[in-house]
Amino acid sequence: MYEISLQTAQNTLLVQNKASVGERILATLLDVAVFSVYLMIGGIIAQFGFSSNTFWIIYGLPIYFYSLIMELAFNGQSLGKMVMKIKVVHQEGRQVPFSSYLLRWLLRIIDIYSFAGVVGICSILFSKHGQRLGDLAAKTLVVRLDSSTKFQNFSFNKHVSPEAQVVFAQASLMEDEDVEIIKEVLAYGKENGYIGKSAKMVIQVSANMKQKLSLTTELKPIKFLEQLLDDYYLIHK
């Protein structure tokens, strides 16, 4: 497996495994299979008198915008990517913005539809992080979901007591990215004894979360972040 190191906006190092060319091709073929079924249904409908050019133009729009709509709606995944357990992520570890999804969708014309996909395949094979031209332009990567990070065995809620109460209700405002970053920072700190760089990362992320959630507390940074994760778990369990 090929690992990719992602440096987040909060200076947190995340390590993920990139999706292989084969996985990405299979995901695309699965999406094409979905298109085929969709077009077959369109053919059946057309037999009932809906066979005009206007009908096919309108009916074909979902296929044309398929990858863009799916990745926007399902956080970087199409149906094919869901089956293959891969997804689009930002190379800086943050949420992928609409502009990035749009750019990689537009460049599919060159990567996938031109020269039978040779351009995209060559770009994936020879770029450092397995990126097609659309990924390079949009600053995105395609990674495996079943190997999210090298700290993936760190469980943030294993110590939460059934009788525990929520301390910070604002934890409900945290996004998935916040939770993942806190988990990785605490795991990194645990492995390194919370000294040096790992201690600075904990302090910085703690300060960022206090500002984001408008919180003040006397808890030390480590305890504060652990409590946020506990509260998040209690709220969403």
Buried (B, 14 or more C-beta within 10 A) or exposed (E): EEEBEBEBEBBBBBBBBBBBBEBBBBBBEBBEEBEEEBBEEBEEEBEEEBEEEEBBEEBBEEBEEBBBBBBBEBEBBBBBBBEBBBBBBBBBBBEBEEEBBBBBBEBBEBBBEEEEBEBBBBBBEEBEBBBBBBBBBBBBBBBBBEBBBBBBEBEBBEEBEEEBEBBBEBBEEBEEBBBBBBBBBBBBBEEEEBEEEBBEBBBBBBEBBBEEBEBEBEBEBBEBBBBBBBBBBBBEE
